[in-house]
Amino acid sequence: MGALIRLVGAPLALLADALLLLDSVVILRGLRVNEKHVSTGRTHFWCDLKEGLYFVLGQRLLVSLAIVVGLLQLSNPSIWACVTRW
């Protein structure tokens, strides 16, 4: 966002950000999910967390995505520090 502010100015950068958020809203509103909630009584957070973790670990694509996103999140400040100094 900082680079966009430098390039076109703050008002236009905020307008671009607002338009992108509006685009996201339109896309998400178009999704239809028919999910039925099955109540099994009391839920246990740690059991549900473990179940979800085992599900993710069983899917190679999700493990790869988690690793890539984690590394990008860790390196993001370093990347922006290098980009803004040029």
Beta strands, then each sheet from edge to edge (+ up, - down):
end
